[in-house]
Every structure is written in C-alpha cells, then in structure tokens.
Amino acid sequence: MATRTTPTRKAWRALTWLILILVVLAGFQTAGVLAWKWGWTPKLAIDLDGGTEIILSPVVPGDKEATAEQLQQAVSIIRQRVDASGVSEAEITTLGNQNIVVSIPGTPDQATLQRIQSSSKLEFRPVLLTGAPTAAASDDPSASASPSDDASLSSTPSVKPSNASDTNWVTPALQKQYDDFQCSDVEDSGANVADPDQPLVTCKDDGTTKYLLGPVEVNGSDITDASAGTVQGSQGVSTNTWAVSIRFNGTGGDAIKKMGNRLISLESPRNQFGAVLDGVVITDPVVQGVTDQPQITGNFTQETAQALADQLKYGSLPVSFQVQSRDTVSATLGSSQLQSGLIAGLIGLILVVIYSLFQYRLLGFVTIASLVVTAAITYGVIQIASYHSGYRLSLAGVAGLIISIGLTADSFIVYFERIRDELRDGRGLVGAVEAGWGRALRTIAAAKGVNLLSAIVLYILAVGNVKGFALTLGITTIIDVLVVLLFTHPVLQLLAKTRFFSSGHPLSGLDPNALGAVYRGRAQFRVSTEERRSGASREAQRRQTIAERKAAELTSAKSGSGSADSGKES
C-alpha cells in the first residue's frame, strides 16, 4: 500500500528545492565573479551610469535630405543591431529630424561600435571582376582572378548593357579604375553612397580582395530573416557544416531567383554575387543552385555564420550614414536619482512590514521572510542577466522592482485571508492552511497571470527604458509565484503544527476571538447553553460544525415560536 505524503513532508520537500535554487544562483554568481570577471552588482543603464553617444548623419546620393520615414526605419534597424549585440537599455532616437543619436551605456566594445557605425544600405550586386588588391592588373597578371577576362573586357565596345552582369558595363576608364584601386581607398571612395544603377569598385571587408561589381539587383530591405545553422544532409542528418539561410519577401525572392538563373551559367568569377554593406563586400558566394530563399555556405564557424546572419538581417537601412561625432557622456540622472529610487523602495518596504505586523501579528514575519527570499532571488537573476545577457538596470527597471514589492505582498495577503476565512468557518488550523491554499492558489494564479501577460505585451510593444520596466515586472511576477509555492505555503504548513499557532495565541494573528470564530484551538467548539441542557455528549459537540449549530438554533427558534402561537390560539 502506497504511503500518503503528509503536508509536513511536502513542506520540507518544497523548502529543499528552494534552498537548491538559492545555492545554484549563488554558485553561478560566484563563478561569474571569479572566473568570468563579473561584478557583484548589476550593470547600470546610461541614465544611471553614463556611456557613449554616437551621432549618425544620413548621406543620400544627389545631396538630398533623408525623409522622416527613412530615419524612423533606420532607428528601428539600428536598435535591432544594438540589441543583437547584447547591449540592453540603449537609447536610439532622432535629432532634429536629420540625425540619429545612439546612446550606449558603459564603454561599448569595438564589435558593438562597428555594428552601429557600419550603418549603410545592404545591396546585392553581381561580380564582374575580382582580384588581389595589392597591385594593378596591368603590372601583375595575378592581380585578377581572370586575367583573360580583363583583356577582353577592356576592349569591349561601349554599348548599352542588357543586364547587371553584362561585360559592356566595363569601359576602358572603369577597367583602369579597377586596376589602380587599392583597398585602403575604400573609405574615401564614396562606395557607401554609390549610385545603385552604376557599377561599383570596392573591396572585401577584410581587405583581401577587390571587386568590380555590376549595378544593384536586390535590395537588402527585401530580406525578412537571416539565420545561422548547420547544413542538413540528404538523409536529414546534420553535416556539422555551418551555413547562413536568407529569407526574402516576394519582391526580393523573385529578384534573387532571377539573378541566380543568369549567374549560374556564367564563368568564374561572374557566377558570383557580392553582398555589399557600408560600401564593402561582406560575402561573395558562388551561385550553385537557383532558389528564392538561398543558403550561403563556406568556411564558416558558428560565430562567423551568426555574425554574417546578423549583418544580413539587420544590415538593410533605407539610407547610408556617416559618424558625425562620438563622445563619452555622464549619467543624466546619476547616483543621486538611483539613491532616491532606492530610498522610495525602502520606504515602501517598511510600510509593508508595518502593515503586515499590525494586521497579522507574528504571522506577518512570514511576509517579511518571503519578501527577503524574493529579494535574494531577484537580485541573483538580475545580476546574472546583467553579465550573461547584457541586461542593464535603468531607473525604469528600478521602478518596476519597487512596484513589485506591493504586488508580491498581495499574494501573501490573499493567502492569509483565505486561511482566516477557513478558520471562521470552523476548520482547525492544519485544515485551514490546506483548504485556504487551494482557494488562494487559484486567485494568485489568475492575478499573476494578468500581471505577466501585461508585462509581456508591454515588453513586446515598448522600446527603450520601458522595456526595462516590463522586464523587471515580469521577472518579479514569476519569482513571486515561485516563492509562494516553495516558501510561504510550506512555512505555514510547518507553523500549523506548532503549539503556538495551532492553539490560536493572540499574538499569532490567528486568534479565534479576534477572527469571530466559535472554537478555540484545533476544532474545539464552544458548547451552547441549549446543548449543555440537552446533555449532548462531548463527542457529538466536538463534531458539530458551525452550520449544524446554526441550523439547530434556527429549528429551536421556529419550534419555540410555533409553541407560542399554539398557546395564543388556545
């Protein structure tokens, strides 16, 4: 026969899980500090700790001005780039409807700065020529990957090209420009704002190869997604070869498929196309198949594949940008504002403690202990997220933590009041704790579900600091439920077994007299005068519930009234 798990065993089991969670969090924090150079405190956002401010100016061909719509699109894409690099709480805004201001907390690394500063349009152009960048083709035949093509192209009659891969694009003047081009000239060549309808001479981003590319055939703005993953073999088994898969919208898919149909039959290097970002080529794959959703393979590692996927996914800006300035800025709110926020939270915490002790006597210490456990877990999660996932705590995030104090206390109050209701209905404390928990859990789950849903929706729709508020609100909501399950309820299960609480001591917060119940201690009902006169046995009196007693009193009252009426009639 199976042994029934008692409430006490359940309580100790839950507390064991809680202790394990706390130990894991503490261990992770300690390992991070000792092995990964983490700090013991969470990283702060730019409004509390200062950071770096970069001002980007749009560059539009023909000296035109960027439109407000283009700037807003650029803000959205730059924000995605920054978030993809793990930098949270960054502020990306427009300035005077002409520039974009990117404010990053702390001191960003070079990779993050490169993501932001490399902020031009992404374009796909067919390759016409490619070669080494160190010597002109006329002096060194090895400078071109296809020297025979160079000679024929330079003598091609100047007629209107029929497509972007047509060799008629390569005039003698353009051939000479390509031959003389050095990769050190890319930055000053204006490649990042080149005319999309004309050929482009540029280099690969690592400076190892130079290119003569045809006009733009596919715009990066038509990319809907790009992801890194391993190539699947014919049997559906991973080959451990990394590749980048690109997803286009309908327009982009048709354009890339049309370009692939033409390039696949051409000789090298004209069977390649270059993905041009910020005026340089980031990849130049050979077309090996025709599809509207291509996959790029090569000598990728997981890191390089993911980096290329991010460049393709977040590289499409409606206009090109150049860095106007980059400055270090101080905190806009500073430590004084953080101190004020912490003081406000401390005041709120003190008020909750005072209310709990006044309303629930010593039972209020369960609330205090639950809040301490909640604070410990929350601090651990925020600190780990700060260094592991790039999260930074802003003043809005601090506000979310302060609000969570009241929301967390609500859970305990709901549970305590349910227990009191059960005691008023005539249950003993052990039964009241279990029955009250069943009813309170449904209420807590419904309330916290609404809170969590609100936090998720706010996080998805909001930007900037508001995301930090939504994140801390969502984290504390989940932790609140965890603490109620693994600490508050188990502690009350154990306290219900103690003599102090089970006897209904006036200081316990569960005093029968104060609650208006009709029993003392554990199911010890008061015996009415009528019951004593009737000589009811003590066992019968002990089993009688409040409802039964009231029903008996009502029946007795009706019987007495009936007797009085009969006397009057007679």
C-alpha positions as CSV (number, residue, x, y, z in Angstrom):
1,M,0.0,0.0,0.0
2,A,1.4,3.4,-1.0
3,T,2.4,5.8,1.8
4,R,0.5,9.0,1.7
5,T,2.7,12.1,1.6
6,T,1.9,14.3,4.6
7,P,1.8,18.1,4.5
8,T,5.0,18.2,6.6
9,R,6.9,16.1,4.1
10,K,5.6,18.2,1.2
11,A,6.7,21.3,3.1
12,W,10.2,20.1,3.6
13,R,10.5,18.9,0.0
14,A,9.5,22.4,-1.3
15,L,11.9,24.1,1.0
16,T,14.7,21.8,-0.2
17,W,14.0,22.8,-3.8
18,L,14.1,26.5,-2.8
19,I,17.4,26.0,-1.0
20,L,18.8,24.3,-4.1
21,I,17.7,27.2,-6.3
22,L,19.4,29.7,-4.0
23,V,22.6,27.7,-3.9
24,V,22.7,27.4,-7.7
25,L,22.1,31.2,-8.1
26,A,24.8,31.9,-5.5
27,G,27.2,29.5,-7.2
28,F,26.6,30.9,-10.6
29,Q,27.2,34.4,-9.3
30,T,30.4,33.4,-7.5
31,A,31.7,31.5,-10.6
32,G,31.0,34.6,-12.7
33,V,32.9,36.9,-10.4
34,L,35.9,34.6,-10.0
35,A,36.1,33.1,-13.5
36,W,34.4,35.5,-15.9
37,K,35.3,38.8,-14.3
38,W,31.7,39.7,-13.4
39,G,30.8,42.2,-10.7
40,W,28.7,41.6,-7.6
41,T,26.3,44.3,-8.6
42,P,24.2,44.6,-11.8
43,K,25.3,46.8,-14.6
44,L,23.6,50.2,-14.8
45,A,22.0,51.8,-17.8
46,I,23.0,55.1,-19.4
47,D,20.6,57.1,-17.3
48,L,22.3,55.9,-14.1
49,D,25.9,55.3,-15.2
50,G,26.6,57.3,-18.3
51,G,28.0,55.9,-21.5
52,T,28.9,56.7,-25.1
53,E,26.9,58.8,-27.5
54,I,27.3,58.4,-31.3
55,I,25.6,60.9,-33.7
56,L,25.0,59.5,-37.2
57,S,24.3,61.8,-40.2
58,P,22.4,60.4,-43.2
59,V,24.1,60.5,-46.6
60,V,21.8,60.4,-49.6
61,P,23.0,60.3,-53.2
62,G,22.5,63.6,-55.0
63,D,22.8,65.7,-51.8
64,K,19.2,65.1,-51.0
65,E,17.7,65.1,-47.5
66,A,16.6,61.9,-45.8
67,T,12.9,61.7,-45.1
68,A,11.4,61.3,-41.6
69,E,10.1,57.9,-42.6
70,Q,13.6,56.8,-43.7
71,L,15.1,58.0,-40.4
72,Q,12.4,56.1,-38.4
73,Q,13.1,52.9,-40.3
74,A,16.8,53.4,-39.6
75,V,16.2,53.9,-35.9
76,S,14.3,50.6,-35.8
77,I,17.0,48.7,-37.6
78,I,19.9,50.2,-35.6
79,R,18.0,49.3,-32.4
80,Q,17.8,45.7,-33.6
81,R,21.5,45.7,-34.3
82,V,22.4,47.0,-30.9
83,D,20.0,44.5,-29.2
84,A,21.6,41.7,-31.2
85,S,25.0,42.6,-29.8
86,G,23.7,42.1,-26.3
87,V,23.6,45.7,-25.3
88,S,20.4,46.5,-23.4
89,E,18.9,49.8,-22.3
90,A,20.4,51.6,-25.3
91,E,18.7,54.7,-26.5
92,I,18.3,55.3,-30.2
93,T,16.4,58.5,-31.2
94,T,16.3,61.1,-34.0
95,L,17.7,64.5,-33.5
96,G,16.2,67.4,-35.3
97,N,14.6,65.1,-38.0
98,Q,18.1,64.9,-39.6
99,N,20.4,62.9,-37.4
100,I,20.3,59.7,-35.3
101,V,21.6,59.7,-31.8
102,V,22.7,56.3,-30.4
103,S,23.4,56.3,-26.6
104,I,25.0,53.1,-25.3
105,P,25.6,52.5,-21.5
106,G,29.1,52.0,-20.3
107,T,32.0,51.6,-22.7
108,P,31.0,49.6,-25.7
109,D,33.4,47.1,-27.3
110,Q,34.8,47.6,-30.8
111,A,32.4,45.0,-32.3
112,T,29.4,46.9,-31.0
113,L,30.7,50.2,-32.3
114,Q,31.3,48.5,-35.7
115,R,27.7,47.3,-35.8
116,I,26.4,50.8,-35.3
117,Q,28.9,52.7,-37.5
118,S,28.6,50.3,-40.4
119,S,25.1,51.6,-40.9
120,S,24.7,51.9,-44.7
121,K,22.3,50.1,-47.0
122,L,22.7,46.4,-47.8
123,E,22.8,45.6,-51.5
124,F,23.4,42.5,-53.7
125,R,25.4,43.1,-56.9
126,P,26.8,40.6,-59.5
127,V,30.5,40.2,-59.7
128,L,32.2,41.3,-62.9
129,L,35.8,41.2,-61.9
130,T,37.7,40.2,-58.8
131,G,41.4,40.1,-57.9
132,A,44.1,40.8,-55.4
133,P,44.2,44.4,-54.0
134,T,47.9,45.0,-53.8
135,A,48.9,45.5,-57.4
136,A,47.4,46.8,-60.6
137,A,46.3,44.2,-63.1
138,S,48.4,45.8,-65.9
139,D,51.6,45.2,-63.9
140,D,50.8,41.9,-62.3
141,P,48.6,39.4,-64.1
142,S,47.9,37.6,-60.9
143,A,46.1,40.7,-59.6
144,S,43.0,39.5,-61.3
145,A,41.3,36.1,-60.8
146,S,40.5,36.1,-64.5
147,P,43.2,37.9,-66.5
148,S,41.9,36.8,-69.9
149,D,38.6,38.4,-69.0
150,D,40.4,41.6,-68.1
151,A,41.9,41.9,-71.6
152,S,38.6,41.2,-73.3
153,L,36.6,43.4,-71.1
154,S,38.8,46.4,-71.6
155,S,38.4,46.2,-75.3
156,T,34.6,45.6,-75.3
157,P,32.7,48.2,-77.4
158,S,30.8,50.8,-75.3
159,V,27.2,49.7,-75.9
160,K,24.2,49.7,-73.6
161,P,24.4,46.7,-71.2
162,S,21.5,44.3,-71.3
163,N,21.7,43.2,-67.7
164,A,23.7,43.8,-64.5
165,S,26.2,41.1,-65.4
166,D,26.8,42.4,-68.9
167,T,30.5,42.9,-69.7
168,N,29.6,46.1,-71.6
169,W,29.5,47.8,-68.2
170,V,33.3,47.7,-68.1
171,T,34.6,50.6,-70.1
172,P,38.3,51.3,-70.5
173,A,38.0,54.0,-67.9
174,L,36.3,51.7,-65.4
175,Q,38.9,49.0,-66.1
176,K,41.7,51.4,-65.3
177,Q,39.9,52.5,-62.1
178,Y,39.7,48.9,-61.1
179,D,43.3,48.1,-61.9
180,D,44.6,51.1,-59.9
181,F,42.2,50.7,-57.0
182,Q,43.7,49.9,-53.5
183,C,41.6,48.7,-50.6
184,S,42.9,51.5,-48.4
185,D,41.0,53.8,-50.7
186,V,37.6,52.3,-49.9
187,E,36.7,54.7,-47.1
188,D,37.4,57.8,-49.2
189,S,36.0,56.4,-52.4
190,G,32.3,57.1,-51.6
191,A,31.5,53.4,-52.1
192,N,28.9,53.6,-49.2
193,V,26.8,56.1,-51.2
194,A,27.4,54.8,-54.7
195,D,24.8,55.0,-57.3
196,P,22.8,51.7,-57.3
197,D,22.3,51.9,-61.0
198,Q,26.0,52.0,-61.8
199,P,28.9,49.6,-61.3
200,L,31.0,49.7,-58.2
201,V,34.7,49.2,-57.5
202,T,35.3,48.2,-53.9
203,C,37.0,45.6,-51.6
204,K,36.1,42.8,-49.2
205,D,35.6,43.9,-45.6
206,D,38.9,42.2,-44.6
207,G,40.9,43.9,-47.4
208,T,41.9,40.6,-49.0
209,T,40.1,41.0,-52.3
210,K,38.9,43.8,-54.6
211,Y,35.9,43.7,-56.9
212,L,34.3,45.3,-59.9
213,L,30.6,44.8,-59.3
214,G,27.6,45.4,-61.5
215,P,24.5,47.5,-60.6
216,V,22.3,46.6,-57.7
217,E,19.9,43.8,-58.4
218,V,18.4,43.0,-55.0
219,N,18.0,45.4,-52.1
220,G,18.7,44.3,-48.5
221,S,15.4,45.8,-47.4
222,D,13.7,42.8,-49.0
223,I,15.3,40.4,-46.5
224,T,12.8,39.3,-43.9
225,D,15.1,37.0,-41.9
226,A,18.6,35.5,-41.9
227,S,19.7,32.7,-39.6
228,A,22.8,30.6,-39.0
229,G,22.6,26.8,-38.8
230,T,24.2,23.6,-39.9
231,V,23.6,22.1,-43.3
232,Q,21.3,19.1,-43.4
233,G,22.4,16.1,-45.5
234,S,20.3,14.1,-47.9
235,Q,19.1,11.9,-45.1
236,G,18.1,14.8,-42.9
237,V,21.2,14.4,-40.7
238,S,23.3,17.4,-39.7
239,T,26.7,17.6,-41.6
240,N,28.3,19.9,-39.0
241,T,28.9,22.4,-41.8
242,W,27.7,25.9,-40.9
243,A,25.7,28.0,-43.4
244,V,23.5,31.1,-43.5
245,S,19.9,30.9,-44.7
246,I,18.3,34.0,-46.1
247,R,14.6,34.6,-46.4
248,F,13.2,37.3,-48.8
249,N,9.8,38.8,-49.3
250,G,8.0,38.3,-52.6
251,T,9.8,41.1,-54.4
252,G,13.3,40.1,-53.1
253,G,12.7,36.4,-53.7
254,D,11.8,37.0,-57.4
255,A,14.8,39.3,-57.8
256,I,17.3,36.9,-56.2
257,K,15.9,34.0,-58.2
258,K,16.1,36.0,-61.5
259,M,19.7,36.9,-60.7
260,G,20.6,33.3,-59.8
261,N,19.2,32.0,-63.1
262,R,21.5,34.2,-65.0
263,L,24.7,33.8,-62.9
264,I,24.6,30.0,-62.6
265,S,25.6,29.6,-66.3
266,L,28.4,32.2,-66.3
267,E,32.1,31.6,-66.0
268,S,34.0,32.4,-62.8
269,P,34.1,35.0,-61.2
270,R,30.9,36.2,-62.9
271,N,28.9,33.4,-61.4
272,Q,29.3,35.1,-58.0
273,F,27.4,38.0,-56.4
274,G,28.5,40.3,-53.7
275,A,26.6,41.3,-50.6
276,V,27.7,44.9,-50.1
277,L,27.3,46.5,-46.7
278,D,28.6,50.0,-45.9
279,G,30.3,50.0,-49.3
280,V,32.3,46.8,-48.8
281,V,31.7,43.2,-49.7
282,I,30.8,41.0,-46.7
283,T,30.4,37.8,-48.7
284,D,30.7,36.8,-52.3
285,P,29.1,33.3,-52.8
286,V,29.1,31.3,-56.0
287,V,25.7,30.5,-57.3
288,Q,25.3,26.7,-57.2
289,G,21.5,26.5,-57.4
290,V,18.5,28.7,-58.2
291,T,16.0,29.5,-55.4
292,D,14.1,32.4,-54.0
293,Q,15.3,31.5,-50.5
294,P,19.1,31.0,-50.8
295,Q,21.6,29.4,-48.4
296,I,25.2,30.6,-48.2
297,T,27.9,28.1,-47.4
298,G,31.6,28.4,-46.9
299,N,34.3,28.0,-44.4
300,F,32.1,29.2,-41.6
301,T,32.3,28.6,-37.9
302,Q,29.3,29.1,-35.7
303,E,30.5,32.5,-34.7
304,T,31.2,33.8,-38.2
305,A,28.0,32.3,-39.6
306,Q,26.0,34.1,-36.9
307,A,27.8,37.3,-37.5
308,L,27.1,37.2,-41.2
309,A,23.4,36.4,-40.4
310,D,23.2,39.4,-38.2
311,Q,24.8,41.6,-40.9
312,L,22.3,40.4,-43.5
313,K,19.3,40.6,-41.2
314,Y,20.0,44.0,-39.7
315,G,22.1,45.5,-42.4
316,S,19.4,47.0,-44.6
317,L,19.0,50.7,-43.9
318,P,16.9,53.0,-46.1
319,V,19.8,55.4,-46.3
320,S,23.6,55.4,-45.6
321,F,25.1,57.1,-42.5
322,Q,28.4,58.5,-41.5
323,V,29.6,59.1,-38.0
324,Q,29.4,62.8,-37.2
325,S,30.7,62.6,-33.6
326,R,31.4,60.1,-30.8
327,D,31.5,61.3,-27.2
328,T,31.5,60.0,-23.7
329,V,28.5,61.3,-21.7
330,S,27.9,61.4,-18.0
331,A,24.8,59.9,-16.3
332,T,21.7,62.0,-17.0
333,L,20.2,61.1,-13.6
334,G,23.2,59.9,-11.7
335,S,23.7,58.1,-8.5
336,S,21.6,60.7,-6.6
337,Q,18.5,59.6,-8.6
338,L,19.3,56.0,-8.0
339,Q,19.7,56.7,-4.3
340,S,16.3,58.4,-4.3
341,G,14.7,55.4,-6.0
342,L,16.2,53.0,-3.5
343,I,15.0,55.2,-0.6
344,A,11.5,55.2,-2.1
345,G,11.7,51.4,-2.3
346,L,12.9,51.1,1.2
347,I,10.0,53.3,2.5
348,G,7.5,51.1,0.6
349,L,9.1,48.0,2.1
350,I,8.9,49.5,5.6
351,L,5.2,50.3,5.2
352,V,4.5,46.8,4.0
353,V,6.3,45.4,7.1
354,I,4.4,47.7,9.4
355,Y,1.1,46.8,7.9
356,S,1.9,43.1,8.0
357,L,2.9,43.1,11.7
358,F,-0.1,45.3,12.6
359,Q,-2.6,43.2,10.7
360,Y,-1.2,39.7,11.2
361,R,0.9,39.9,14.4
362,L,3.7,37.3,14.3
363,L,2.3,35.8,11.2
364,G,3.5,39.0,9.5
365,F,7.1,37.7,9.9
366,V,6.2,35.1,7.2
367,T,5.5,38.0,4.9
368,I,8.8,39.6,5.8
369,A,10.8,36.4,5.3
370,S,9.0,35.8,2.0
371,L,10.0,39.3,0.8
372,V,13.6,38.7,1.8
373,V,13.7,35.4,-0.2
374,T,12.1,37.2,-3.1
375,A,14.6,39.9,-3.0
376,A,17.5,37.4,-2.9
377,I,16.3,35.5,-5.9
378,T,15.5,38.7,-7.8
379,Y,18.9,40.2,-7.2
380,G,20.6,37.0,-8.3
381,V,18.6,36.8,-11.5
382,I,19.2,40.5,-12.4
383,Q,22.9,40.2,-11.6
384,I,23.3,37.1,-13.8
385,A,21.2,38.6,-16.6
386,S,23.3,41.7,-16.5
387,Y,26.6,40.0,-17.2
388,H,25.4,36.9,-19.1
389,S,22.8,38.5,-21.4
390,G,23.8,42.2,-21.4
391,Y,20.9,43.5,-19.4
392,R,21.4,46.9,-17.7
393,L,19.3,48.2,-14.9
394,S,17.7,51.6,-15.6
395,L,15.7,53.9,-13.4
396,A,12.6,52.4,-15.1
397,G,13.7,49.0,-14.1
398,V,14.2,50.1,-10.5
399,A,10.6,51.5,-10.6
400,G,9.5,48.0,-11.7
401,L,11.2,46.4,-8.8
402,I,9.7,48.9,-6.4
403,I,6.2,48.3,-7.7
404,S,6.8,44.5,-7.4
405,I,7.0,44.9,-3.6
406,G,3.3,45.7,-3.3
407,L,2.4,43.1,-5.9
408,T,4.3,40.4,-4.1
409,A,2.8,41.3,-0.7
410,D,-0.7,40.9,-2.3
411,S,-0.1,37.2,-2.8
412,F,0.7,36.7,0.9
413,I,-2.3,38.8,2.0
414,V,-4.7,36.8,-0.3
415,Y,-3.4,33.5,1.2
416,F,-3.5,34.7,4.8
417,E,-7.1,36.0,4.4
418,R,-8.2,32.7,2.9
419,I,-6.8,30.9,5.9
420,R,-8.7,33.2,8.2
421,D,-11.9,32.6,6.3
422,E,-11.4,28.8,6.7
423,L,-10.8,29.3,10.5
424,R,-14.0,31.4,10.7
425,D,-15.9,28.5,9.0
426,G,-14.9,26.2,11.8
427,R,-11.8,24.4,10.5
428,G,-8.7,23.6,12.5
429,L,-5.5,25.4,11.6
430,V,-4.0,22.5,9.7
431,G,-7.1,22.0,7.6
432,A,-7.5,25.8,7.2
433,V,-4.0,26.1,5.8
434,E,-4.6,23.3,3.2
435,A,-8.1,24.4,2.2
436,G,-7.1,28.1,2.2
437,W,-4.2,27.3,-0.1
438,G,-6.4,25.6,-2.6
439,R,-8.6,28.6,-2.9
440,A,-5.8,31.2,-2.7
441,L,-3.7,29.5,-5.3
442,R,-6.5,30.0,-7.9
443,T,-6.8,33.6,-7.1
444,I,-3.0,34.2,-7.1
445,A,-2.6,32.3,-10.4
446,A,-5.3,34.4,-12.1
447,A,-3.8,37.7,-10.7
448,K,-0.2,36.9,-11.6
449,G,-1.2,35.6,-15.0
450,V,-2.7,39.0,-15.8
451,N,0.4,40.7,-14.5
452,L,2.7,38.5,-16.5
453,L,0.6,39.0,-19.7
454,S,0.7,42.7,-19.2
455,A,4.5,42.7,-18.8
456,I,5.0,40.5,-21.9
457,V,2.7,42.8,-24.1
458,L,4.5,45.9,-22.7
459,Y,7.9,44.4,-23.4
460,I,7.0,43.5,-27.0
461,L,5.4,46.8,-27.9
462,A,7.6,49.2,-25.9
463,V,11.1,50.5,-26.7
464,G,14.0,51.9,-24.6
465,N,13.7,52.1,-20.8
466,V,10.0,51.0,-20.8
467,K,11.3,47.5,-21.8
468,G,13.4,47.5,-18.7
469,F,10.3,48.3,-16.6
470,A,8.4,45.5,-18.3
471,L,11.3,43.0,-17.9
472,T,11.7,43.6,-14.1
473,L,7.9,43.4,-13.7
474,G,7.7,40.1,-15.5
475,I,10.7,38.6,-13.7
476,T,9.4,39.6,-10.2
477,T,5.9,38.2,-11.1
478,I,7.4,34.8,-11.9
479,I,9.6,34.9,-8.8
480,D,6.6,35.9,-6.6
481,V,4.7,32.7,-7.6
482,L,7.8,30.6,-7.1
483,V,8.3,32.0,-3.6
484,V,4.7,31.5,-2.6
485,L,4.9,27.9,-3.8
486,L,8.3,27.0,-2.4
487,F,8.4,29.1,0.8
488,T,5.3,30.8,2.0
489,H,2.9,27.8,1.8
490,P,5.5,25.3,3.1
491,V,6.3,27.6,6.1
492,L,2.7,27.9,7.0
493,Q,2.3,24.1,6.8
494,L,5.1,23.7,9.3
495,L,3.8,26.6,11.6
496,A,0.3,25.0,11.7
497,K,1.9,22.0,13.5
498,T,3.4,24.2,16.3
499,R,1.5,24.7,19.6
500,F,1.8,28.5,19.4
501,F,-0.1,28.9,16.2
502,S,-2.4,25.9,16.4
503,S,-3.7,27.0,19.8
504,G,-4.7,30.3,18.4
505,H,-2.4,32.5,20.6
506,P,-3.5,36.2,20.5
507,L,-0.1,37.2,19.0
508,S,-0.2,34.5,16.3
509,G,-2.6,36.5,14.1
510,L,-4.9,33.5,14.2
511,D,-6.7,34.3,17.4
512,P,-10.3,32.7,17.3
513,N,-11.8,35.5,19.3
514,A,-10.3,38.2,17.1
515,L,-11.5,36.3,14.0
516,G,-15.0,35.8,15.3
517,A,-14.8,32.0,15.2
518,V,-16.7,29.8,17.6
519,Y,-14.0,27.4,18.5
520,R,-10.7,27.5,20.4
521,G,-7.6,25.8,19.3
522,R,-8.0,22.8,16.9
523,A,-11.7,22.3,16.3
524,Q,-12.6,22.9,19.9
525,F,-16.1,24.4,19.5
526,R,-17.9,26.3,22.2
527,V,-20.9,24.5,23.7
528,S,-24.1,26.5,23.7
529,T,-26.4,26.6,26.8
530,E,-29.1,24.6,24.9
531,E,-26.5,21.9,24.1
532,R,-25.4,21.7,27.8
533,R,-29.0,21.5,28.9
534,S,-29.8,18.8,26.3
535,G,-27.0,16.7,27.7
536,A,-25.4,16.2,24.3
537,S,-22.2,14.1,24.5
538,R,-18.9,15.8,24.3
539,E,-18.0,13.8,21.1
540,A,-21.2,15.0,19.5
541,Q,-20.4,18.5,20.5
542,R,-16.9,18.2,19.1
543,R,-18.2,17.0,15.7
544,Q,-20.8,19.7,15.3
545,T,-20.0,22.3,12.7
546,I,-21.0,25.9,12.8
547,A,-23.6,25.4,10.1
548,E,-25.1,22.5,12.0
549,R,-25.2,24.5,15.2
550,K,-26.9,27.5,13.5
551,A,-29.4,25.1,11.8
552,A,-30.2,23.6,15.3
553,E,-30.7,27.1,16.8
554,L,-32.9,28.1,13.9
555,T,-35.0,25.0,14.3
556,S,-35.3,25.6,18.0
557,A,-36.3,29.2,17.4
558,K,-39.0,28.1,15.0
559,S,-40.2,25.4,17.4
560,G,-40.5,27.9,20.2
561,S,-42.4,30.4,18.0
562,G,-44.8,27.6,17.0
563,S,-45.5,26.7,20.6
564,A,-46.2,30.3,21.4
565,D,-48.6,30.7,18.6
566,S,-50.4,27.5,19.6
567,G,-50.8,28.9,23.2
568,K,-52.4,32.1,21.8
569,E,-54.9,30.1,19.7
570,S,-56.0,28.0,22.5
